[in-house]
Amino acid sequence: MFYREAGQFKSSYQADQAIFPIVQDRWFMALVIAVAFVFIPFFADEYWHQAVIIPFLIMSLAAIGLNILTGYAGLVSLGTGAFMAVGGYATYKISTAFPELNIIIVFFLAGGITAAVGMVFGAPSLRIKGFYLAVATLAAQFFILWCFNKVEWFFNYSPSGTITAPPREVFGILISGPEAEPLARYYTCLIFLCVFALAAKNMVRGHVGRSWMAIRDMDIAAEIIGIRPLQTKLSAFGISSFYCGIAGALYVFCWLGSVETEAFDILNVSFPVLFMVIIGGLGSILGSILGAAFVTLLPIFLTNAPPMVGLVIAADLAKHVEEIIFGLLIMFFLIVEPHGLNRLWQIAKEKIRQWPFPY
Amino acid sequence: MEVFNTFFIAPFADMIGSPIFLLEVVIGGILAGIMYSLVALGFVLIYKASGVFNFAQGAMVLFAALTLVGLMEHSVPLVLAILVTLAVMIGCAYLIERWLLRPLVNQAQIILFMATIGLNFVFEGGGQIVWGSNVKKLDVGIPEKSFEVGGVLLNTFDLTAALVAAVLVGFLAIFFQKTSVGRALRAVADDHQAALAVGIPLKTIWVIVWSVAGFVALVAGIMWGGKAGVSFSLALIALKALPVLILGGFESVPGAIIGGLLIGIFEKVSEVYWGPAFGGAIEGWFAYMAALVFLMFRPQGLFGEKIIERV
C-alpha cells in the first residue's frame, strides 16, 4: 500500500538507472543517513561508540572490500587481515614520516600501497583457482604479519613492537590518537563508509563490476567474449585491497589507537570478515553492511544477554558457550538462507510491496 | 654480496660440512611431515567424497583427543576409551550428515566451507566445555626413549608414530581398494550423480566418510597429543596441514602423504639453515610460500586431478 512503484514513470535513462529508482527507497535511505548522522551521535555514549558502532563501521568497509573480491569477482581470499594490516602500518609509517601531511591524504596513500600489495599477492589468481587460491592467500596472511612482527623498521624500532596512532587533525578537529573525541572518530568512519559504499555500488553497476561478475560466473567464457582476465582479476584484487587498506587504517587510527600484529590475526579479522560477507550475502553491498552489523553485534549481545536475565556464567565457560552459539548460528543461517541477509531484505521488500493485498 | 652469501652459499656449505646433522634434520622433517600427513589425510578423505573443504578437521582432532584424555582421566582403560571416542566420532559424523550436509546439498562450495568453519567453532567450544581447557597430558604407553643409529639421534615415539601412520595408510588403501564400501566411496568421489544412478546411497556414504575422517582425526589426536600434550593449540595444526593439501592436491591420498613429507622436510631444513638469516620464526609462512611457488607451475598440486575447463 505504501511501498510500490506503480505510477512512478521514468522519462530519462538516468532516472531509470538510478541506484534507488523508487521514491520510497530514496526516502528510506535519506532517513537512514539522517539517523546515522544526527540521531546516533545524539544518543550513543562512549561505550557504544567504542565497542559497537565504530568497529561496525570499519568492519563494514572491510566487508565491502572483501565482497568486491569474493562476491563479485569470485576469488576467495583469507588474507583480509593482512591487507588491513598493510593499510594500518602504511598509514602509521607515512604519518610518522610526514607529520604535516593531512591524515586523509595519508589514508588514501596507504590504501594505494595496500592495493599494490594486494595485486602482488593476487597475481597467482591467474593460475590458481578455488580453494587452492584461498589457501594461497593464507601465504600472504602469514608472511605479511610475520614481516610486521620481525622487521623493526615497520614499527619505527619501538621496543614493545606495537604501533600507536599519533594525534592528527582534520580541519582543526582531532580524529586520531588517544585524545580524539569518540564523536569525531565516529564521523570520520561514517563519512568514509558512506563515500566508499556509494563508490562500490557504482563500480559494481558499471563496466568494471560487470566484467568481475563475468569472470566469477565462468572465466573462460568471459575471456572468449573479450574480457581480459589479467586486468579484471588484478583490478578486483587492487580495489578490494584498497578498501581493506582504508579499513585497516581506520582500524588503527580511529578505533584501537595502538595495535600489534595480533590484532590482524586470521581468527580476529580474516575469518570474521569472510563471515560478514557470506552471512550478509555474496555479491551485495548492502549485504556486506548487514553482515558486518550481524557479526559485530552478535558477540556483544551474547556477552551481555545472560547477565541481563540474571544468569551468571564463569568467564571461560561463557567464552566457549559463545563460540558454540556463534558456530551454530552460522550453520543455521547458511541452511535457512544461503544467499544471506540481503536476500531476506529483498523478500521483506517484496512482502511489503504486496501488503495488505497479496493477490 | 654478503646477502648472497648468507642466503645462497652459507646454508649449503653448512649442509655439506656436516652430512650427519643434515640427515638428522631431514629425518626430523620426515617425522614431523608424517604428523602433517595424518591431519591432511582427514581433509582429503572428505573432500574426495563430498567436495567439502572441511575446515573443522583440526577441531575434530582436538575434540577426539580431548574426549580420549577426558575418558582416561575418569580411569577408563585405554582400549575402551579409544573405542568410546570412536563411537562418539561416528555419532558426530551421523549428526553432521543429518543436520548440516543434507540441508546444504547442492550449495556452492564456499557455503559448505563456511558451514564447516561454523562446525569448527562448535567442536572447539563443545570439547572445551565438556572436558575443560587446561593442557592435559596424554599417555598412551608409547615409550619415549632416544637412541642412536649411525650417529643419527632417533626417538622411539616418533618411530612409533611413523609406523602407526604407515599402518593407517595401508589400512585405508585396502579399505578403499578391496572392500565394497571402499569401491562405493571411490565411485562417489568420481561422480556424485553417476554413483546415485547405480544405486549407491549417498547419505550413508557421507556418514561413513565423515566417520573415517573422525577416526583419522582420533589417530592424529593421539599422536600429536602424546607428543605435545592436549590443548587448544591442537586445533591450529589444521593450518599446518593446508600447505600440505595444496602441494599434494586436494583429491589425492598419496598426495597428502608425500606432500606432508615434503613440507615437513622443507620446513625443518629451511628453519635450521635459512631461519637465522631471516630472523627466525619462519615456519609459520615458509611452507605456504613454498606451496604457492610450486602451484604457479602446477596449479592442481602434485597429484591433484588435471583441471580441464570447458565452456
Contacts between the chains, C-beta under 8 A, distances in Angstrom:
chain1	res1	chain2	res2	distance
A	70	B	110	7.6
A	76	B	110	6.0
A	124	B	292	6.2
A	124	B	295	6.7
A	124	B	296	6.1
A	127	B	295	6.9
A	127	B	296	5.6
A	127	B	299	5.0
A	128	B	295	5.2
A	128	B	296	7.7
A	128	B	299	5.1
A	129	B	299	7.2
A	129	B	307	7.5
A	130	B	109	7.1
A	131	B	53	5.1
A	131	B	109	7.3
A	131	B	113	7.4
A	131	B	246	8.0
A	131	B	250	6.6
A	132	B	246	5.2
A	132	B	250	7.6
A	132	B	295	6.1
A	132	B	299	6.6
A	132	B	300	7.5
A	132	B	301	7.2
A	134	B	113	8.0
A	135	B	242	4.9
A	135	B	243	7.0
A	135	B	245	6.8
A	135	B	246	4.7
A	135	B	288	7.5
A	135	B	291	7.5
A	136	B	246	6.9
A	136	B	288	7.6
A	136	B	291	7.6
A	136	B	292	4.9
A	136	B	295	6.3
A	138	B	239	7.5
A	138	B	242	6.3
A	138	B	288	5.7
A	139	B	285	6.3
A	139	B	288	3.6
A	139	B	289	5.3
A	139	B	291	7.4
A	139	B	292	4.6
A	142	B	284	4.9
A	142	B	285	3.6
A	142	B	288	5.7
A	143	B	285	4.3
A	143	B	288	7.2
A	143	B	289	6.2
A	146	B	281	6.8
A	146	B	282	7.1
A	146	B	284	6.0
A	146	B	285	5.4
A	149	B	281	7.8
A	150	B	278	7.7
A	150	B	279	4.9
A	150	B	280	7.7
A	150	B	281	7.1
A	151	B	279	8.0
A	218	B	311	6.7
A	220	B	309	5.3
A	220	B	310	7.6
A	220	B	311	5.1
A	221	B	311	4.8
A	224	B	311	6.7
A	266	B	239	7.8
A	271	B	117	6.4
A	274	B	114	7.2
A	275	B	114	7.0
A	275	B	117	7.6
A	278	B	110	7.1
A	278	B	111	7.0
A	278	B	114	4.9
A	282	B	110	7.6
A	316	B	133	6.3
A	317	B	129	6.5
A	320	B	124	7.8
A	320	B	125	4.1
A	320	B	126	7.7
A	320	B	128	5.0
A	320	B	129	4.6
A	320	B	133	7.4
A	321	B	125	6.9
A	321	B	129	6.9
A	322	B	125	7.6
A	323	B	121	4.8
A	323	B	122	7.6
A	323	B	124	6.1
A	323	B	125	3.4
A	324	B	121	6.6
A	324	B	122	5.2
A	324	B	125	3.9
A	324	B	126	5.8
A	324	B	129	7.3
A	326	B	118	7.7
A	326	B	121	5.6
A	327	B	117	7.9
A	327	B	118	4.3
A	327	B	119	6.5
A	327	B	120	6.9
A	327	B	121	3.0
A	327	B	122	4.0
A	327	B	125	6.8
A	328	B	118	7.0
A	328	B	122	6.1
A	329	B	118	7.8
A	330	B	114	6.7
A	330	B	115	7.2
A	330	B	117	7.1
A	330	B	118	3.5
A	330	B	121	7.4
A	331	B	100	5.9
A	331	B	115	5.3
A	331	B	118	4.2
A	331	B	119	6.7
A	331	B	122	7.7
A	334	B	104	6.6
A	334	B	107	7.6
A	334	B	111	5.6
A	334	B	114	6.1
A	334	B	115	4.9
A	334	B	118	7.2
A	335	B	100	7.4
A	335	B	103	4.4
A	335	B	104	6.0
A	335	B	115	7.7
A	338	B	104	7.4
A	338	B	107	5.3
A	338	B	108	7.6
A	338	B	111	5.0
